[in-house]
Amino acid sequence: MAGRGFVLSMLLLASLAQAESLWKEYRSTLSEVRPGEVRVVTSQRLDGVTRRYSQVVSGRLHEVSCQARGTGRVQLGVNGSTGWAYSRETELDPQAWKTLTVSYFETAPAFTISLYTLESNGAVFEAKEAIVVVQDAIALPDADVTVAFEAEDYPGSNGQLGEVEGAIGGKAVRGGRYYQLALMPTPVTSRPLYAYCRVRRDAEAAVQIAVGRGQQQVLGRADVAPGADWQWVKVGPISAAAMFPQAACRVAGDAQAGLWLDRVVFSTSPDLAAPDAVAAAPVYAQGLVAAGRAKTPPTIDGRGDDACWQETLALGPFVLNKESRPAQEQTTVRLAWDDAYLYAFFHCQESCLIPAANRRHEFRDTVDGPDLETIWNQDCVLLILQPDASQNVCYDLAVSPSGYVTDARMTGPDIWSTRDRSWNAGAKVATVVEDGYWTVEMAIPLSALGGVGKKAWKFRAGRIEKSRSEVSSWNLVEVGFHVLAELADLRLAEVVPGCDGMTLPEFGPGRNAVTYRASQPLHYETRMQYENERCQYTWGMSATSADFTVARTGRFTFQWRLAQPELNEYLLVSPTYALTASSRLLEYDVTGGEVFLNGRPAHSGATLNVGVNRIEIRAAGAVSGTFRCGDYVLPVDDDWVREDRVWRRVLLVDDSRVWPEWRREGVSIARGSIQQFIMVPQGVEGFPLKDYVFYFDLPEGFELVGASGYYKIWQLETEVVGPVTYGGRPYVRHAVRYLNAIAGNRNRLSWQCAAAVVRAPLAFAEDETQIYFHAGSPSAGICEIPQAIPVRMLPPLDGVQPDRPLLLQMWMGWVHAMTDKTLYPVFAEQLRSMGVNEANFGDGTIVDRLALISLDVWCLNPTAYLEKHPEARKVGLNGKTAAKTVCSTVMTTDQEWMSHLQDTLIPEFLEKYGHPRHVNWDYEAPVTTSELACFCARCLASFQAAFPEIDAEVTPEKIQQQYAPQWTAFMNQRMAAIAGQFRDALHRHQPGIEFSVYTGYHSDFTKRHYGVDWFLLRDKIDRAMCGYGRPVDNLEATREAIGGMPFTLGIIANPYEIEKRTPPTWFRPADLMRRVSDSTGGVLLYHYSTLDSRSFQSVARVSRAMKDYGPYFVAHDVSRRAEVSIPGWSDAEREVLAGADGTLLVVLMNTSRNAKPYDVQLPAGHKAETPLAGKLPAGEFAIIKAVRK
């Protein structure tokens, strides 16, 4: 295939004469700069250098490339027996070499290579020697081929699409000289090909149809006969190898030539009798997928690691039903087949399965048998299959994470209402549930589907996801999963290349790309069409991306396709997405020079790319003027970088990033309070920057309190730059200057970012305003159009810190590692104003200090002990020895280690973290891979001694396969023993300190996957901490397991991962009060970086209730819950807490999305201090205290 071959350098071929081995002048001045490089001075368009190449390998494709640098636009051309072929126009850079490439198929012994300028006044550039790579011969099948393409499905960019009388299908495209249809996949055969083109003249001038390879080379042409009727024009014969992989059809002839094109048929027949009867390639509006034959059947174990899955298409992304927006919890599906089965493998991302999220209970997997309709209310995947599109017979299979299948046979057209669940597919199914994802692998007998021998199917792949309430599918859903007309095409192919990682772009203005990872270069096409306009096409060959340009704003449809060059059929056709693009236009008024935008001559009103835009003004003398984009003004001034006759600026559009994504839905800031903005220092790709600056333009009265990175990574300084205006309103520009050099990096981790802290004034007249941010580099001439964050102003925070053991505990992200610790009191004062009484940073003077303990080396460093006792190192499941982790048998039995922990490591820990009020061990580790899971001889012997019934030799493999329950119990005991050591040591060195463990709710899953049995911790800790969500059974099981100790529950806002760009959620008062009412020890708030004053106000409101009614929450006496009746309110929306004096505290929590009326009916002998009836707004809570009469 192309890409392999042998290289012939025109400089190194000794067999060539000196005159042939060097560039020669063509209307230019040539001088050698250094060996193998020449300097070319030109004065007009098409001047340059040329040379002859006489080492042609007849009948092969030659890839010709050359590197050049300098000014202006250049092009590389090759001229041989079939005429000229051209590279893309390339804008040169004086500092960097750029590569120009053109391919040429030749049967003659030689061709000519030329490199020339496209500038009307000439240019100066340098060029290296040309390199010719002879491509490997293509193995073509000896096959008859006839393939038809409708011209209206492949319109070029410089023509007209219209309804034309007599056209097949009613439409055709018109073009003048040089008009070319979009590239079509070359039919593959070793036989000569003929192109039959159905055309109609619309001018008398001489006109021809030319057919060739891609955009670069014409391989044959034929005259169009006179007359105004439709006619077929035959071009050929043409070698398919010469035209491979993309065929072009274009108009040639006189300048006045014009032609309507209706259809192109490629055939191996030299005299095709009825080309108009050939069926055109289908459009596949719902999508198409090719499933490859499995050479070896997969093992159905849910792992998806079989060889056959590497030779499939991993279909994605899944989009939400009735939308074209990708689901947050993404899914891919792979399909394969053999003579007996259709195989499917689903991989489902699921954030609630990430252990750190502690949201495992949100995963819905309670289906306990096959063929249950309750599966539609659970997490599941769905496959709908129609083996014969001519018959309205379909089959569906829904699979739960536990592997239960609900399947049915259906007959159309209404396939949902005709589901016959007595039918059974007999599918083999296996599932796997792991950290962050779950999978389904299945083999469906073709005989059960009536699909034996069928190659053209219809299908749907879908998913129901419960934690985010997402319903998604690969092919689009406008009505519902079970609609025949919305099924996509499925083709059972013999061979399919591997391709995964399919990702749609954000569809911003300018350059875009659908990205993927293919095992070989594939032909791609993209099709974008605005309403009532012609379709815009791009095409190319790539193993990584399908590139295209979004030209302007508005709604449009988009589809992309992949084809294997060796085949005459598509591998993948995406669904047709309905999308909207927002664009920015650059207008300008410049005198004294010519404006170029991103390397091309520009015009006022040109579209800017999202990201980097390079603006140049080429001028011999003085330049003046102004650029505008909306309200943004960029004057031509001394801030421009000047080099020779070129003025340069780099203009960024929506490029710099603040996290979370506040731009879409806005941020709320309480008057007089602060808001943290995480700056992602991604720099600008291609520019090593020494003076990167992040600007915040704040309304007058707002203040940039400070900025800091973490772990001393960034050196920052802040500065007030001066006044600016937005919409006539006064603002002040603040700069955060990075004193370190920054290279472009768009994948910064959260701890590699920095925080800017903004304070709102206590008195601010408006309820809504905006904050603007933008980045730049003065020395590099980089600036950015400011991005707006809508701001809602809220009342001042008025929380009050509750009394312990009730906690409002804020987890602060990376604040604890801030370089600038002068910001700590600022954060602490804000926490106090919202009622938070504990956080994991600071010195404990304003809010109590929480510190996290672990066995990680940065926390409790065992190096000194292990240097003395190297045999005490832990051995992992894979048999490898950990360098800095101690064996858990040693931890629990060795007196020297326990003394070292108590006498050295714990005091060092307390000193390092400023003697915190509370120490928490966040322990969420599977029993086979945690820091405690050791498989050395000591631990295996200890395990066997703990379970005498195990009399066989114990190995890690046997533990996993045969003794998992015993090992789980063993590791739970180990964890509890070490927790007890931590508590005893902490209490010994700091009396009054509190020690807690955080993990999942009490369940078999928590024992196995998080390594914790709460019953074993009852006398080992001072406080239990769990989260998130409200699985009632697990909640009560945990309460029973821990006894009477304080029980703190968590609440989480999403997203908390910096790579996620969705607007953040927030803590509603009702949701927060639900957690308080379930707890006896308050709430863990996770985490600060994701939150704004909506959550802070909720915390403040709840803090006052916790302060006022603390004893009720601590006691959590719900024994009189049934005595209070509130019609229409479920137990999840209400709580009744009894006081020791007989009073009742009725807590109403409207966790719905709508206002809800209430009418509280108290037991006899009680009266309320507040009204018993009313209407509670969505997301709010109300507390009614009932006392004895």
NORNOR-V304702 format. One record per run of one state. SS is the DSSP state (H for helix, E for strand, - for the rest). FROM is the first residue (numbers start at 1). TO is the last residue. If there is no record, write none. Layout:
BEGIN
SS | FROM | TO
SS | FROM | TO
END
This chain:
BEGIN
- | 1 | 4
E | 5 | 9
- | 10 | 17
H | 18 | 21
- | 22 | 23
E | 24 | 26
- | 27 | 28
E | 29 | 34
- | 35 | 36
E | 37 | 41
- | 42 | 47
E | 48 | 53
- | 54 | 59
E | 60 | 70
- | 71 | 72
E | 73 | 80
- | 81 | 82
E | 83 | 86
- | 87 | 89
E | 90 | 91
- | 92 | 97
E | 98 | 106
- | 107 | 110
E | 111 | 117
- | 118 | 123
E | 124 | 128
- | 129 | 130
E | 131 | 135
- | 136 | 145
E | 146 | 150
H | 151 | 154
- | 155 | 159
E | 160 | 163
- | 164 | 167
H | 168 | 170
E | 171 | 176
- | 177 | 179
E | 180 | 180
- | 181 | 183
E | 184 | 185
- | 186 | 192
E | 193 | 201
- | 202 | 206
E | 207 | 213
- | 214 | 216
E | 217 | 223
- | 224 | 230
E | 231 | 238
- | 239 | 239
H | 240 | 243
- | 244 | 245
E | 246 | 253
- | 254 | 257
E | 258 | 267
- | 268 | 274
H | 275 | 277
- | 278 | 279
E | 280 | 280
- | 281 | 287
E | 288 | 293
- | 294 | 306
H | 307 | 311
- | 312 | 312
E | 313 | 313
- | 314 | 314
E | 315 | 315
- | 316 | 318
E | 319 | 320
- | 321 | 325
E | 326 | 326
- | 327 | 330
E | 331 | 337
- | 338 | 340
E | 341 | 349
- | 350 | 350
H | 351 | 353
- | 354 | 354
H | 355 | 357
- | 358 | 359
H | 360 | 362
- | 363 | 372
H | 373 | 377
- | 378 | 379
E | 380 | 386
- | 387 | 392
E | 393 | 400
- | 401 | 404
E | 405 | 411
- | 412 | 419
E | 420 | 420
- | 421 | 427
E | 428 | 434
- | 435 | 436
E | 437 | 445
H | 446 | 449
- | 450 | 455
E | 456 | 465
- | 466 | 469
E | 470 | 473
- | 474 | 483
H | 484 | 486
- | 487 | 487
E | 488 | 492
- | 493 | 498
E | 499 | 503
- | 504 | 509
E | 510 | 518
- | 519 | 521
E | 522 | 530
- | 531 | 535
E | 536 | 542
- | 543 | 544
E | 545 | 550
- | 551 | 553
E | 554 | 563
- | 564 | 569
E | 570 | 573
- | 574 | 576
E | 577 | 581
- | 582 | 584
E | 585 | 591
- | 592 | 593
E | 594 | 597
- | 598 | 599
E | 600 | 601
- | 602 | 605
E | 606 | 607
- | 608 | 610
E | 611 | 618
- | 619 | 623
E | 624 | 629
- | 630 | 631
E | 632 | 635
- | 636 | 640
E | 641 | 643
- | 644 | 645
E | 646 | 653
- | 654 | 656
E | 657 | 659
- | 660 | 666
E | 667 | 670
- | 671 | 673
E | 674 | 680
- | 681 | 683
E | 684 | 684
- | 685 | 686
E | 687 | 687
- | 688 | 688
E | 689 | 689
- | 690 | 691
E | 692 | 699
- | 700 | 702
E | 703 | 710
- | 711 | 715
E | 716 | 726
- | 727 | 728
E | 729 | 738
- | 739 | 741
E | 742 | 742
- | 743 | 749
H | 750 | 752
- | 753 | 753
E | 754 | 759
- | 760 | 767
E | 768 | 777
- | 778 | 781
E | 782 | 784
- | 785 | 786
E | 787 | 794
- | 795 | 806
E | 807 | 811
- | 812 | 814
H | 815 | 817
E | 818 | 818
- | 819 | 820
H | 821 | 834
- | 835 | 837
E | 838 | 839
- | 840 | 847
E | 848 | 853
- | 854 | 862
H | 863 | 868
- | 869 | 869
H | 870 | 872
E | 873 | 875
- | 876 | 880
E | 881 | 886
- | 887 | 887
H | 888 | 893
- | 894 | 894
H | 895 | 912
- | 913 | 917
E | 918 | 922
- | 923 | 936
H | 937 | 946
- | 947 | 955
H | 956 | 961
- | 962 | 963
H | 964 | 989
- | 990 | 993
E | 994 | 999
- | 1000 | 1003
H | 1004 | 1010
- | 1011 | 1013
H | 1014 | 1017
- | 1018 | 1022
E | 1023 | 1026
- | 1027 | 1031
H | 1032 | 1042
- | 1043 | 1045
E | 1046 | 1052
- | 1053 | 1068
H | 1069 | 1078
- | 1079 | 1081
E | 1082 | 1086
- | 1087 | 1087
H | 1088 | 1090
- | 1091 | 1092
H | 1093 | 1108
- | 1109 | 1109
H | 1110 | 1115
- | 1116 | 1120
H | 1121 | 1123
- | 1124 | 1124
E | 1125 | 1126
- | 1127 | 1130
H | 1131 | 1133
E | 1134 | 1138
- | 1139 | 1143
E | 1144 | 1149
- | 1150 | 1155
E | 1156 | 1161
- | 1162 | 1165
E | 1166 | 1168
- | 1169 | 1172
E | 1173 | 1176
- | 1177 | 1180
E | 1181 | 1188
- | 1189 | 1189
END
